[in-house]
Amino acid sequence: MASSAVKFMALFFILSYVGSSLAAEHTVGDQLGWRPFVNYYSWVRSKSIKLGDTLVFNYDPTKDYSVAEVTQFKFIACNASDAKFFDKSGNITVTLLESGQHYFMAQGHCSDQMVFSVLV
């Protein structure tokens, strides 16, 4: 009986390690980063983003840029209030831990195309 428990725990740790090693890191906008007038919808379509992957937002903190994850309704309205998270530091990493549609935007920059959504 103890042997089965040990085998189960070993298998659990191996699968946990393999699962975490399969997670990918995606720099939003690749070398262009998070800034106005980048086609982020094209960028998203070129990626295979999965549950557990991370999105890295790199941007100039001296500019009036931000990153917010919002609901679909806030996304449509270009409203970052009550965001799931909001950052203005210049570098933020977001791990996608929930399946479904995720909506990202920069407050006040929707007309500058600093918006995208991704299905995980």
Biopython code that builds the backbone (N, CA, C, O; Angstrom):
import numpy as np
from Bio.PDB.StructureBuilder import StructureBuilder

atoms = [
    (1, "MET", "N", (0.827, -1.192, 0.000)),
    (1, "MET", "CA", (0.000, 0.000, 0.000)),
    (1, "MET", "C", (0.870, 1.254, 0.000)),
    (1, "MET", "O", (0.588, 2.196, -0.740)),
    (2, "ALA", "N", (1.912, 1.282, 0.809)),
    (2, "ALA", "CA", (2.799, 2.440, 0.867)),
    (2, "ALA", "C", (3.506, 2.634, -0.465)),
    (2, "ALA", "O", (3.780, 3.765, -0.867)),
    (3, "SER", "N", (3.802, 1.538, -1.149)),
    (3, "SER", "CA", (4.472, 1.606, -2.444)),
    (3, "SER", "C", (3.591, 2.331, -3.463)),
    (3, "SER", "O", (4.103, 3.106, -4.272)),
    (4, "SER", "N", (2.304, 2.099, -3.439)),
    (4, "SER", "CA", (1.380, 2.766, -4.356)),
    (4, "SER", "C", (1.327, 4.261, -4.084)),
    (4, "SER", "O", (1.262, 5.061, -5.017)),
    (5, "ALA", "N", (1.354, 4.644, -2.808)),
    (5, "ALA", "CA", (1.327, 6.055, -2.445)),
    (5, "ALA", "C", (2.595, 6.747, -2.926)),
    (5, "ALA", "O", (2.540, 7.876, -3.413)),
    (6, "VAL", "N", (3.728, 6.082, -2.793)),
    (6, "VAL", "CA", (5.000, 6.653, -3.240)),
    (6, "VAL", "C", (4.985, 6.812, -4.758)),
    (6, "VAL", "O", (5.412, 7.846, -5.271)),
    (7, "LYS", "N", (4.507, 5.816, -5.472)),
    (7, "LYS", "CA", (4.427, 5.892, -6.939)),
    (7, "LYS", "C", (3.487, 7.023, -7.366)),
    (7, "LYS", "O", (3.780, 7.765, -8.303)),
    (8, "PHE", "N", (2.368, 7.143, -6.674)),
    (8, "PHE", "CA", (1.420, 8.212, -7.004)),
    (8, "PHE", "C", (2.058, 9.576, -6.797)),
    (8, "PHE", "O", (1.939, 10.452, -7.653)),
    (9, "MET", "N", (2.736, 9.763, -5.667)),
    (9, "MET", "CA", (3.374, 11.051, -5.387)),
    (9, "MET", "C", (4.466, 11.358, -6.415)),
    (9, "MET", "O", (4.601, 12.501, -6.851)),
    (10, "ALA", "N", (5.235, 10.356, -6.799)),
    (10, "ALA", "CA", (6.280, 10.552, -7.802)),
    (10, "ALA", "C", (5.656, 10.964, -9.133)),
    (10, "ALA", "O", (6.143, 11.885, -9.789)),
    (11, "LEU", "N", (4.594, 10.292, -9.527)),
    (11, "LEU", "CA", (3.908, 10.629, -10.771)),
    (11, "LEU", "C", (3.330, 12.035, -10.695)),
    (11, "LEU", "O", (3.400, 12.784, -11.669)),
    (12, "PHE", "N", (2.767, 12.400, -9.564)),
    (12, "PHE", "CA", (2.213, 13.737, -9.376)),
    (12, "PHE", "C", (3.286, 14.804, -9.572)),
    (12, "PHE", "O", (3.063, 15.785, -10.282)),
    (13, "PHE", "N", (4.451, 14.619, -8.946)),
    (13, "PHE", "CA", (5.527, 15.601, -9.058)),
    (13, "PHE", "C", (6.086, 15.666, -10.481)),
    (13, "PHE", "O", (6.422, 16.746, -10.966)),
    (14, "ILE", "N", (6.182, 14.542, -11.134)),
    (14, "ILE", "CA", (6.674, 14.529, -12.526)),
    (14, "ILE", "C", (5.704, 15.274, -13.428)),
    (14, "ILE", "O", (6.122, 16.092, -14.247)),
    (15, "LEU", "N", (4.420, 15.000, -13.284)),
    (15, "LEU", "CA", (3.424, 15.676, -14.115)),
    (15, "LEU", "C", (3.357, 17.163, -13.803)),
    (15, "LEU", "O", (3.158, 17.974, -14.708)),
    (16, "SER", "N", (3.519, 17.530, -12.544)),
    (16, "SER", "CA", (3.534, 18.946, -12.177)),
    (16, "SER", "C", (4.717, 19.653, -12.826)),
    (16, "SER", "O", (4.577, 20.768, -13.328)),
    (17, "TYR", "N", (5.868, 19.013, -12.818)),
    (17, "TYR", "CA", (7.065, 19.601, -13.417)),
    (17, "TYR", "C", (6.906, 19.732, -14.930)),
    (17, "TYR", "O", (7.215, 20.777, -15.504)),
    (18, "VAL", "N", (6.425, 18.669, -15.571)),
    (18, "VAL", "CA", (6.243, 18.703, -17.023)),
    (18, "VAL", "C", (5.224, 19.759, -17.399)),
    (18, "VAL", "O", (5.431, 20.495, -18.364)),
    (19, "GLY", "N", (4.122, 19.853, -16.656)),
    (19, "GLY", "CA", (3.097, 20.860, -16.953)),
    (19, "GLY", "C", (3.630, 22.266, -16.831)),
    (19, "GLY", "O", (3.335, 23.116, -17.672)),
    (20, "SER", "N", (4.412, 22.528, -15.798)),
    (20, "SER", "CA", (4.933, 23.880, -15.621)),
    (20, "SER", "C", (6.011, 24.202, -16.640)),
    (20, "SER", "O", (6.177, 25.364, -17.013)),
    (21, "SER", "N", (6.744, 23.200, -17.095)),
    (21, "SER", "CA", (7.794, 23.465, -18.062)),
    (21, "SER", "C", (7.221, 23.715, -19.447)),
    (21, "SER", "O", (7.918, 24.249, -20.311)),
    (22, "LEU", "N", (5.985, 23.347, -19.676)),
    (22, "LEU", "CA", (5.359, 23.562, -20.971)),
    (22, "LEU", "C", (4.775, 24.968, -21.101)),
    (22, "LEU", "O", (4.429, 25.394, -22.203)),
    (23, "ALA", "N", (4.666, 25.683, -20.000)),
    (23, "ALA", "CA", (4.129, 27.041, -20.041)),
    (23, "ALA", "C", (5.103, 27.930, -20.809)),
    (23, "ALA", "O", (6.321, 27.802, -20.684)),
    (24, "ALA", "N", (4.539, 28.828, -21.601)),
    (24, "ALA", "CA", (5.359, 29.718, -22.431)),
    (24, "ALA", "C", (5.229, 31.153, -21.943)),
    (24, "ALA", "O", (4.253, 31.521, -21.290)),
    (25, "GLU", "N", (6.230, 31.950, -22.275)),
    (25, "GLU", "CA", (6.219, 33.371, -21.972)),
    (25, "GLU", "C", (6.120, 34.122, -23.298)),
    (25, "GLU", "O", (6.892, 33.875, -24.224)),
    (26, "HIS", "N", (5.158, 35.040, -23.373)),
    (26, "HIS", "CA", (4.915, 35.806, -24.598)),
    (26, "HIS", "C", (5.093, 37.290, -24.289)),
    (26, "HIS", "O", (4.384, 37.841, -23.446)),
    (27, "THR", "N", (6.030, 37.927, -24.964)),
    (27, "THR", "CA", (6.205, 39.370, -24.811)),
    (27, "THR", "C", (5.198, 40.057, -25.725)),
    (27, "THR", "O", (5.270, 39.926, -26.946)),
    (28, "VAL", "N", (4.274, 40.780, -25.140)),
    (28, "VAL", "CA", (3.203, 41.426, -25.893)),
    (28, "VAL", "C", (3.808, 42.421, -26.885)),
    (28, "VAL", "O", (4.548, 43.331, -26.511)),
    (29, "GLY", "N", (3.470, 42.219, -28.159)),
    (29, "GLY", "CA", (4.006, 43.073, -29.215)),
    (29, "GLY", "C", (5.404, 42.692, -29.652)),
    (29, "GLY", "O", (6.015, 43.391, -30.460)),
    (30, "ASP", "N", (5.923, 41.579, -29.120)),
    (30, "ASP", "CA", (7.292, 41.137, -29.402)),
    (30, "ASP", "C", (8.274, 42.287, -29.193)),
    (30, "ASP", "O", (8.245, 42.917, -28.136)),
    (31, "GLN", "N", (9.126, 42.577, -30.144)),
    (31, "GLN", "CA", (10.151, 43.612, -29.957)),
    (31, "GLN", "C", (9.568, 45.021, -29.906)),
    (31, "GLN", "O", (10.235, 45.938, -29.427)),
    (32, "LEU", "N", (8.341, 45.217, -30.385)),
    (32, "LEU", "CA", (7.721, 46.539, -30.342)),
    (32, "LEU", "C", (7.211, 46.887, -28.943)),
    (32, "LEU", "O", (7.116, 48.062, -28.589)),
    (33, "GLY", "N", (6.890, 45.880, -28.162)),
    (33, "GLY", "CA", (6.398, 46.105, -26.809)),
    (33, "GLY", "C", (4.963, 46.612, -26.782)),
    (33, "GLY", "O", (4.208, 46.452, -27.742)),
    (34, "TRP", "N", (4.608, 47.223, -25.663)),
    (34, "TRP", "CA", (3.256, 47.730, -25.410)),
    (34, "TRP", "C", (3.287, 49.235, -25.645)),
    (34, "TRP", "O", (3.744, 49.997, -24.793)),
    (35, "ARG", "N", (2.802, 49.650, -26.797)),
    (35, "ARG", "CA", (2.827, 51.063, -27.176)),
    (35, "ARG", "C", (1.737, 51.303, -28.208)),
    (35, "ARG", "O", (1.177, 50.344, -28.738)),
    (36, "PRO", "N", (1.424, 52.553, -28.506)),
    (36, "PRO", "CA", (0.354, 52.847, -29.463)),
    (36, "PRO", "C", (0.657, 52.343, -30.878)),
    (36, "PRO", "O", (1.808, 52.207, -31.295)),
    (37, "PHE", "N", (-0.421, 52.080, -31.576)),
    (37, "PHE", "CA", (-0.435, 51.778, -33.013)),
    (37, "PHE", "C", (0.349, 50.533, -33.401)),
    (37, "PHE", "O", (0.982, 50.485, -34.456)),
    (38, "VAL", "N", (0.298, 49.526, -32.535)),
    (38, "VAL", "CA", (0.798, 48.194, -32.860)),
    (38, "VAL", "C", (-0.439, 47.329, -33.079)),
    (38, "VAL", "O", (-1.416, 47.449, -32.340)),
    (39, "ASN", "N", (-0.406, 46.470, -34.073)),
    (39, "ASN", "CA", (-1.550, 45.610, -34.351)),
    (39, "ASN", "C", (-1.503, 44.395, -33.416)),
    (39, "ASN", "O", (-0.967, 43.343, -33.767)),
    (40, "TYR", "N", (-2.070, 44.562, -32.229)),
    (40, "TYR", "CA", (-2.036, 43.487, -31.238)),
    (40, "TYR", "C", (-2.955, 42.331, -31.613)),
    (40, "TYR", "O", (-2.719, 41.202, -31.183)),
    (41, "TYR", "N", (-3.986, 42.582, -32.397)),
    (41, "TYR", "CA", (-4.838, 41.474, -32.838)),
    (41, "TYR", "C", (-4.060, 40.551, -33.761)),
    (41, "TYR", "O", (-4.204, 39.332, -33.681)),
    (42, "SER", "N", (-3.247, 41.111, -34.628)),
    (42, "SER", "CA", (-2.384, 40.299, -35.490)),
    (42, "SER", "C", (-1.359, 39.552, -34.639)),
    (42, "SER", "O", (-1.068, 38.382, -34.890)),
    (43, "TRP", "N", (-0.815, 40.234, -33.634)),
    (43, "TRP", "CA", (0.152, 39.607, -32.740)),
    (43, "TRP", "C", (-0.471, 38.407, -32.034)),
    (43, "TRP", "O", (0.144, 37.342, -31.976)),
    (44, "VAL", "N", (-1.682, 38.562, -31.496)),
    (44, "VAL", "CA", (-2.363, 37.466, -30.789)),
    (44, "VAL", "C", (-2.608, 36.300, -31.740)),
    (44, "VAL", "O", (-2.392, 35.146, -31.370)),
    (45, "ARG", "N", (-3.055, 36.588, -32.960)),
    (45, "ARG", "CA", (-3.339, 35.519, -33.928)),
    (45, "ARG", "C", (-2.078, 34.733, -34.290)),
    (45, "ARG", "O", (-2.173, 33.573, -34.691)),
    (46, "SER", "N", (-0.915, 35.339, -34.155)),
    (46, "SER", "CA", (0.325, 34.650, -34.509)),
    (46, "SER", "C", (0.846, 33.771, -33.368)),
    (46, "SER", "O", (1.861, 33.094, -33.524)),
    (47, "LYS", "N", (0.164, 33.778, -32.235)),
    (47, "LYS", "CA", (0.616, 33.035, -31.055)),
    (47, "LYS", "C", (-0.340, 31.897, -30.733)),
    (47, "LYS", "O", (-1.505, 31.902, -31.129)),
    (48, "SER", "N", (0.182, 30.935, -30.012)),
    (48, "SER", "CA", (-0.641, 29.868, -29.456)),
    (48, "SER", "C", (-0.556, 30.016, -27.936)),
    (48, "SER", "O", (0.317, 29.437, -27.290)),
    (49, "ILE", "N", (-1.470, 30.794, -27.385)),
    (49, "ILE", "CA", (-1.436, 31.124, -25.963)),
    (49, "ILE", "C", (-2.347, 30.158, -25.209)),
    (49, "ILE", "O", (-3.516, 29.983, -25.551)),
    (50, "LYS", "N", (-1.782, 29.540, -24.180)),
    (50, "LYS", "CA", (-2.481, 28.488, -23.445)),
    (50, "LYS", "C", (-2.571, 28.820, -21.961)),
    (50, "LYS", "O", (-1.901, 29.724, -21.461)),
    (51, "LEU", "N", (-3.402, 28.078, -21.287)),
    (51, "LEU", "CA", (-3.548, 28.188, -19.841)),
    (51, "LEU", "C", (-2.184, 27.970, -19.179)),
    (51, "LEU", "O", (-1.480, 27.011, -19.497)),
    (52, "GLY", "N", (-1.822, 28.856, -18.269)),
    (52, "GLY", "CA", (-0.542, 28.773, -17.580)),
    (52, "GLY", "C", (0.552, 29.601, -18.225)),
    (52, "GLY", "O", (1.590, 29.837, -17.606)),
    (53, "ASP", "N", (0.341, 30.050, -19.460)),
    (53, "ASP", "CA", (1.324, 30.914, -20.124)),
    (53, "ASP", "C", (1.336, 32.288, -19.462)),
    (53, "ASP", "O", (0.395, 32.664, -18.762)),
    (54, "THR", "N", (2.407, 33.023, -19.693)),
    (54, "THR", "CA", (2.494, 34.382, -19.174)),
    (54, "THR", "C", (2.591, 35.385, -20.314)),
    (54, "THR", "O", (3.174, 35.112, -21.363)),
    (55, "LEU", "N", (2.005, 36.546, -20.079)),
    (55, "LEU", "CA", (2.112, 37.676, -20.995)),
    (55, "LEU", "C", (3.001, 38.711, -20.313)),
    (55, "LEU", "O", (2.777, 39.071, -19.157)),
    (56, "VAL", "N", (4.004, 39.184, -21.036)),
    (56, "VAL", "CA", (4.927, 40.185, -20.502)),
    (56, "VAL", "C", (4.652, 41.492, -21.234)),
    (56, "VAL", "O", (4.776, 41.572, -22.456)),
    (57, "PHE", "N", (4.283, 42.505, -20.477)),
    (57, "PHE", "CA", (4.025, 43.838, -21.029)),
    (57, "PHE", "C", (5.229, 44.715, -20.700)),
    (57, "PHE", "O", (5.510, 44.978, -19.530)),
    (58, "ASN", "N", (5.933, 45.162, -21.723)),
    (58, "ASN", "CA", (7.063, 46.080, -21.553)),
    (58, "ASN", "C", (6.677, 47.418, -22.162)),
    (58, "ASN", "O", (6.292, 47.495, -23.329)),
    (59, "TYR", "N", (6.786, 48.473, -21.359)),
    (59, "TYR", "CA", (6.443, 49.796, -21.867)),
    (59, "TYR", "C", (7.154, 50.865, -21.053)),
    (59, "TYR", "O", (7.672, 50.603, -19.967)),
    (60, "ASP", "N", (7.166, 52.060, -21.594)),
    (60, "ASP", "CA", (7.862, 53.184, -20.985)),
    (60, "ASP", "C", (7.007, 53.758, -19.846)),
    (60, "ASP", "O", (5.934, 54.305, -20.103)),
    (61, "PRO", "N", (7.465, 53.642, -18.598)),
    (61, "PRO", "CA", (6.668, 54.137, -17.470)),
    (61, "PRO", "C", (6.573, 55.671, -17.423)),
    (61, "PRO", "O", (5.738, 56.214, -16.701)),
    (62, "THR", "N", (7.418, 56.363, -18.182)),
    (62, "THR", "CA", (7.330, 57.829, -18.197)),
    (62, "THR", "C", (6.217, 58.316, -19.117)),
    (62, "THR", "O", (5.821, 59.480, -19.061)),
    (63, "LYS", "N", (5.721, 57.429, -19.955)),
    (63, "LYS", "CA", (4.580, 57.770, -20.823)),
    (63, "LYS", "C", (3.297, 57.527, -20.030)),
    (63, "LYS", "O", (3.325, 56.932, -18.952)),
    (64, "ASP", "N", (2.205, 57.981, -20.561)),
    (64, "ASP", "CA", (0.915, 57.788, -19.904)),
    (64, "ASP", "C", (0.291, 56.460, -20.346)),
    (64, "ASP", "O", (-0.850, 56.426, -20.807)),
    (65, "TYR", "N", (1.049, 55.369, -20.202)),
    (65, "TYR", "CA", (0.565, 54.046, -20.589)),
    (65, "TYR", "C", (0.242, 53.246, -19.333)),
    (65, "TYR", "O", (0.724, 53.544, -18.240)),
    (66, "SER", "N", (-0.570, 52.243, -19.516)),
    (66, "SER", "CA", (-0.927, 51.351, -18.428)),
    (66, "SER", "C", (-1.316, 50.014, -19.025)),
    (66, "SER", "O", (-1.422, 49.866, -20.243)),
    (67, "VAL", "N", (-1.524, 49.047, -18.154)),
    (67, "VAL", "CA", (-2.064, 47.748, -18.549)),
    (67, "VAL", "C", (-3.183, 47.430, -17.579)),
    (67, "VAL", "O", (-3.009, 47.498, -16.363)),
    (68, "ALA", "N", (-4.322, 47.085, -18.128)),
    (68, "ALA", "CA", (-5.458, 46.679, -17.294)),
    (68, "ALA", "C", (-6.097, 45.447, -17.912)),
    (68, "ALA", "O", (-6.254, 45.360, -19.129)),
    (69, "GLU", "N", (-6.462, 44.502, -17.066)),
    (69, "GLU", "CA", (-7.319, 43.411, -17.528)),
    (69, "GLU", "C", (-8.720, 43.740, -17.040)),
    (69, "GLU", "O", (-8.946, 43.958, -15.849)),
    (70, "VAL", "N", (-9.645, 43.773, -17.971)),
    (70, "VAL", "CA", (-11.003, 44.214, -17.672)),
    (70, "VAL", "C", (-12.020, 43.194, -18.155)),
    (70, "VAL", "O", (-11.678, 42.229, -18.838)),
    (71, "THR", "N", (-13.266, 43.419, -17.792)),
    (71, "THR", "CA", (-14.345, 42.571, -18.289)),
    (71, "THR", "C", (-14.659, 42.933, -19.742)),
    (71, "THR", "O", (-14.197, 43.953, -20.255)),
    (72, "GLN", "N", (-15.431, 42.102, -20.378)),
    (72, "GLN", "CA", (-15.825, 42.362, -21.765)),
    (72, "GLN", "C", (-16.559, 43.698, -21.885)),
    (72, "GLN", "O", (-16.320, 44.449, -22.831)),
    (73, "PHE", "N", (-17.433, 43.997, -20.954)),
    (73, "PHE", "CA", (-18.209, 45.235, -21.021)),
    (73, "PHE", "C", (-17.322, 46.459, -20.839)),
    (73, "PHE", "O", (-17.505, 47.468, -21.521)),
    (74, "LYS", "N", (-16.366, 46.376, -19.926)),
    (74, "LYS", "CA", (-15.426, 47.492, -19.738)),
    (74, "LYS", "C", (-14.524, 47.638, -20.963)),
    (74, "LYS", "O", (-14.160, 48.752, -21.341)),
    (75, "PHE", "N", (-14.169, 46.525, -21.572)),
    (75, "PHE", "CA", (-13.341, 46.530, -22.772)),
    (75, "PHE", "C", (-14.061, 47.257, -23.905)),
    (75, "PHE", "O", (-13.480, 48.119, -24.566)),
    (76, "ILE", "N", (-15.312, 46.910, -24.121)),
    (76, "ILE", "CA", (-16.099, 47.542, -25.183)),
    (76, "ILE", "C", (-16.244, 49.037, -24.918)),
    (76, "ILE", "O", (-16.209, 49.842, -25.849)),
    (77, "ALA", "N", (-16.405, 49.406, -23.657)),
    (77, "ALA", "CA", (-16.580, 50.812, -23.286)),
    (77, "ALA", "C", (-15.248, 51.549, -23.140)),
    (77, "ALA", "O", (-15.233, 52.757, -22.905)),
    (78, "CYS", "N", (-14.130, 50.833, -23.277)),
    (78, "CYS", "CA", (-12.799, 51.406, -23.085)),
    (78, "CYS", "C", (-12.703, 52.073, -21.708)),
    (78, "CYS", "O", (-12.323, 53.237, -21.583)),
    (79, "ASN", "N", (-13.056, 51.304, -20.694)),
    (79, "ASN", "CA", (-13.119, 51.810, -19.334)),
    (79, "ASN", "C", (-12.309, 50.876, -18.426)),
    (79, "ASN", "O", (-12.673, 49.715, -18.240)),
    (80, "ALA", "N", (-11.229, 51.382, -17.873)),
    (80, "ALA", "CA", (-10.363, 50.553, -17.029)),
    (80, "ALA", "C", (-10.715, 50.616, -15.543)),
    (80, "ALA", "O", (-10.001, 50.046, -14.718)),
    (81, "SER", "N", (-11.800, 51.299, -15.193)),
    (81, "SER", "CA", (-12.178, 51.350, -13.778)),
    (81, "SER", "C", (-12.589, 49.964, -13.299)),
    (81, "SER", "O", (-13.154, 49.178, -14.058)),
    (82, "ASP", "N", (-12.302, 49.673, -12.041)),
    (82, "ASP", "CA", (-12.613, 48.376, -11.434)),
    (82, "ASP", "C", (-11.992, 47.213, -12.207)),
    (82, "ASP", "O", (-12.596, 46.146, -12.321)),
    (83, "ALA", "N", (-10.798, 47.419, -12.732)),
    (83, "ALA", "CA", (-10.105, 46.380, -13.491)),
    (83, "ALA", "C", (-9.713, 45.214, -12.588)),
    (83, "ALA", "O", (-9.543, 45.383, -11.380)),
    (84, "LYS", "N", (-9.572, 44.033, -13.181)),
    (84, "LYS", "CA", (-9.085, 42.871, -12.436)),
    (84, "LYS", "C", (-7.690, 43.167, -11.915)),
    (84, "LYS", "O", (-7.342, 42.782, -10.798)),
    (85, "PHE", "N", (-6.901, 43.841, -12.714)),
    (85, "PHE", "CA", (-5.630, 44.409, -12.255)),
    (85, "PHE", "C", (-5.314, 45.620, -13.114)),
    (85, "PHE", "O", (-5.799, 45.751, -14.237)),
    (86, "PHE", "N", (-4.496, 46.497, -12.567)),
    (86, "PHE", "CA", (-4.116, 47.726, -13.252)),
    (86, "PHE", "C", (-2.665, 48.016, -12.895)),
    (86, "PHE", "O", (-2.286, 47.944, -11.726)),
    (87, "ASP", "N", (-1.846, 48.347, -13.901)),
    (87, "ASP", "CA", (-0.428, 48.589, -13.656)),
    (87, "ASP", "C", (0.072, 49.741, -14.511)),
    (87, "ASP", "O", (-0.328, 49.885, -15.666)),
    (88, "LYS", "N", (0.953, 50.565, -13.939)),
    (88, "LYS", "CA", (1.593, 51.659, -14.677)),
    (88, "LYS", "C", (3.108, 51.645, -14.480)),
    (88, "LYS", "O", (3.769, 52.657, -14.713)),
    (89, "SER", "N", (3.663, 50.515, -14.054)),
    (89, "SER", "CA", (5.081, 50.443, -13.681)),
    (89, "SER", "C", (6.033, 50.396, -14.862)),
    (89, "SER", "O", (7.201, 50.759, -14.723)),
    (90, "GLY", "N", (5.566, 49.960, -16.012)),
    (90, "GLY", "CA", (6.443, 49.823, -17.165)),
    (90, "GLY", "C", (6.761, 48.395, -17.508)),
    (90, "GLY", "O", (7.112, 48.100, -18.651)),
    (91, "ASN", "N", (6.649, 47.507, -16.560)),
    (91, "ASN", "CA", (6.866, 46.085, -16.805)),
    (91, "ASN", "C", (5.933, 45.291, -15.910)),
    (91, "ASN", "O", (5.952, 45.428, -14.687)),
    (92, "ILE", "N", (5.127, 44.469, -16.532)),
    (92, "ILE", "CA", (4.212, 43.631, -15.761)),
    (92, "ILE", "C", (4.110, 42.274, -16.446)),
    (92, "ILE", "O", (4.048, 42.189, -17.673)),
    (93, "THR", "N", (4.096, 41.236, -15.655)),
    (93, "THR", "CA", (3.930, 39.880, -16.170)),
    (93, "THR", "C", (2.608, 39.349, -15.648)),
    (93, "THR", "O", (2.327, 39.409, -14.451)),
    (94, "VAL", "N", (1.805, 38.830, -16.558)),
    (94, "VAL", "CA", (0.486, 38.299, -16.208)),
    (94, "VAL", "C", (0.467, 36.813, -16.541)),
    (94, "VAL", "O", (0.683, 36.423, -17.689)),
    (95, "THR", "N", (0.211, 35.996, -15.544)),
    (95, "THR", "CA", (0.071, 34.560, -15.775)),
    (95, "THR", "C", (-1.402, 34.253, -15.981)),
    (95, "THR", "O", (-2.244, 34.630, -15.166)),
    (96, "LEU", "N", (-1.704, 33.574, -17.059)),
    (96, "LEU", "CA", (-3.092, 33.266, -17.417)),
    (96, "LEU", "C", (-3.509, 31.974, -16.722)),
    (96, "LEU", "O", (-3.217, 30.874, -17.192)),
    (97, "LEU", "N", (-4.195, 32.130, -15.601)),
    (97, "LEU", "CA", (-4.552, 31.003, -14.747)),
    (97, "LEU", "C", (-6.002, 30.562, -14.904)),
    (97, "LEU", "O", (-6.412, 29.563, -14.314)),
    (98, "GLU", "N", (-6.780, 31.296, -15.692)),
    (98, "GLU", "CA", (-8.186, 30.950, -15.911)),
    (98, "GLU", "C", (-8.436, 30.800, -17.399)),
    (98, "GLU", "O", (-7.964, 31.602, -18.205)),
    (99, "SER", "N", (-9.186, 29.762, -17.756)),
    (99, "SER", "CA", (-9.551, 29.608, -19.154)),
    (99, "SER", "C", (-10.650, 30.611, -19.494)),
    (99, "SER", "O", (-11.352, 31.104, -18.611)),
    (100, "GLY", "N", (-10.786, 30.900, -20.761)),
    (100, "GLY", "CA", (-11.799, 31.842, -21.218)),
    (100, "GLY", "C", (-11.172, 33.033, -21.907)),
    (100, "GLY", "O", (-9.971, 33.049, -22.176)),
    (101, "GLN", "N", (-11.988, 34.021, -22.190)),
    (101, "GLN", "CA", (-11.540, 35.228, -22.881)),
    (101, "GLN", "C", (-10.958, 36.214, -21.874)),
    (101, "GLN", "O", (-11.557, 36.462, -20.828)),
    (102, "HIS", "N", (-9.801, 36.773, -22.185)),
    (102, "HIS", "CA", (-9.144, 37.785, -21.359)),
    (102, "HIS", "C", (-9.054, 39.067, -22.175)),
    (102, "HIS", "O", (-8.702, 39.035, -23.354)),
    (103, "TYR", "N", (-9.371, 40.192, -21.550)),
    (103, "TYR", "CA", (-9.419, 41.492, -22.229)),
    (103, "TYR", "C", (-8.387, 42.426, -21.600)),
    (103, "TYR", "O", (-8.405, 42.666, -20.392)),
    (104, "PHE", "N", (-7.491, 42.947, -22.432)),
    (104, "PHE", "CA", (-6.430, 43.833, -21.972)),
    (104, "PHE", "C", (-6.512, 45.172, -22.686)),
    (104, "PHE", "O", (-6.859, 45.244, -23.865)),
    (105, "MET", "N", (-6.191, 46.226, -21.958)),
    (105, "MET", "CA", (-6.238, 47.566, -22.541)),
    (105, "MET", "C", (-5.331, 48.505, -21.767)),
    (105, "MET", "O", (-4.928, 48.230, -20.637)),
    (106, "ALA", "N", (-5.022, 49.629, -22.415)),
    (106, "ALA", "CA", (-4.326, 50.731, -21.750)),
    (106, "ALA", "C", (-5.351, 51.837, -21.560)),
    (106, "ALA", "O", (-5.967, 52.296, -22.522)),
    (107, "GLN", "N", (-5.530, 52.258, -20.326)),
    (107, "GLN", "CA", (-6.529, 53.282, -20.023)),
    (107, "GLN", "C", (-6.282, 54.530, -20.872)),
    (107, "GLN", "O", (-5.184, 55.088, -20.882)),
    (108, "GLY", "N", (-7.329, 54.952, -21.583)),
    (108, "GLY", "CA", (-7.264, 56.163, -22.390)),
    (108, "GLY", "C", (-6.565, 55.994, -23.726)),
    (108, "GLY", "O", (-6.336, 56.979, -24.427)),
    (109, "HIS", "N", (-6.218, 54.762, -24.096)),
    (109, "HIS", "CA", (-5.477, 54.554, -25.342)),
    (109, "HIS", "C", (-6.162, 53.565, -26.284)),
    (109, "HIS", "O", (-5.497, 52.943, -27.112)),
    (110, "CYS", "N", (-7.462, 53.414, -26.169)),
    (110, "CYS", "CA", (-8.166, 52.506, -27.069)),
    (110, "CYS", "C", (-8.085, 52.996, -28.516)),
    (110, "CYS", "O", (-7.914, 52.196, -29.436)),
    (111, "SER", "N", (-8.207, 54.295, -28.711)),
    (111, "SER", "CA", (-8.126, 54.821, -30.076)),
    (111, "SER", "C", (-6.711, 54.695, -30.636)),
    (111, "SER", "O", (-6.509, 54.783, -31.847)),
    (112, "ASP", "N", (-5.732, 54.489, -29.755)),
    (112, "ASP", "CA", (-4.341, 54.255, -30.175)),
    (112, "ASP", "C", (-4.070, 52.774, -30.402)),
    (112, "ASP", "O", (-2.933, 52.383, -30.666)),
    (113, "GLN", "N", (-5.104, 51.952, -30.300)),
    (113, "GLN", "CA", (-5.051, 50.508, -30.550)),
    (113, "GLN", "C", (-4.279, 49.730, -29.484)),
    (113, "GLN", "O", (-3.771, 48.643, -29.760)),
    (114, "MET", "N", (-4.188, 50.270, -28.278)),
    (114, "MET", "CA", (-3.538, 49.543, -27.193)),
    (114, "MET", "C", (-4.570, 48.685, -26.466)),
    (114, "MET", "O", (-4.840, 48.858, -25.278)),
    (115, "VAL", "N", (-5.133, 47.755, -27.234)),
    (115, "VAL", "CA", (-6.169, 46.862, -26.740)),
    (115, "VAL", "C", (-6.017, 45.507, -27.454)),
    (115, "VAL", "O", (-5.570, 45.442, -28.599)),
    (116, "PHE", "N", (-6.391, 44.454, -26.766)),
    (116, "PHE", "CA", (-6.519, 43.145, -27.411)),
    (116, "PHE", "C", (-7.218, 42.199, -26.448)),
    (116, "PHE", "O", (-7.281, 42.440, -25.243)),
    (117, "SER", "N", (-7.733, 41.132, -27.005)),
    (117, "SER", "CA", (-8.297, 40.073, -26.182)),
    (117, "SER", "C", (-7.706, 38.751, -26.663)),
    (117, "SER", "O", (-7.301, 38.611, -27.818)),
    (118, "VAL", "N", (-7.669, 37.800, -25.758)),
    (118, "VAL", "CA", (-7.103, 36.501, -26.080)),
    (118, "VAL", "C", (-7.960, 35.429, -25.435)),
    (118, "VAL", "O", (-8.373, 35.553, -24.282)),
    (119, "LEU", "N", (-8.223, 34.366, -26.199)),
    (119, "LEU", "CA", (-8.975, 33.220, -25.688)),
    (119, "LEU", "C", (-7.976, 32.184, -25.194)),
    (119, "LEU", "O", (-7.112, 31.731, -25.944)),
    (120, "VAL", "N", (-8.105, 31.819, -23.937)),
    (120, "VAL", "CA", (-7.201, 30.853, -23.316)),
    (120, "VAL", "C", (-7.972, 29.577, -23.057)),
    (120, "VAL", "O", (-7.412, 28.613, -22.535)),
]
sb = StructureBuilder()
sb.init_structure("model")
sb.init_model(0)
sb.init_chain("A")
sb.init_seg("    ")
for serial, (resi, resn, name, xyz) in enumerate(atoms, 1):
    if name == "N":
        sb.init_residue(resn, " ", resi, " ")
    sb.init_atom(name, np.array(xyz, "f"), 0.0, 1.0, " ", f" {name:<3s}", serial, name[0])
structure = sb.get_structure()
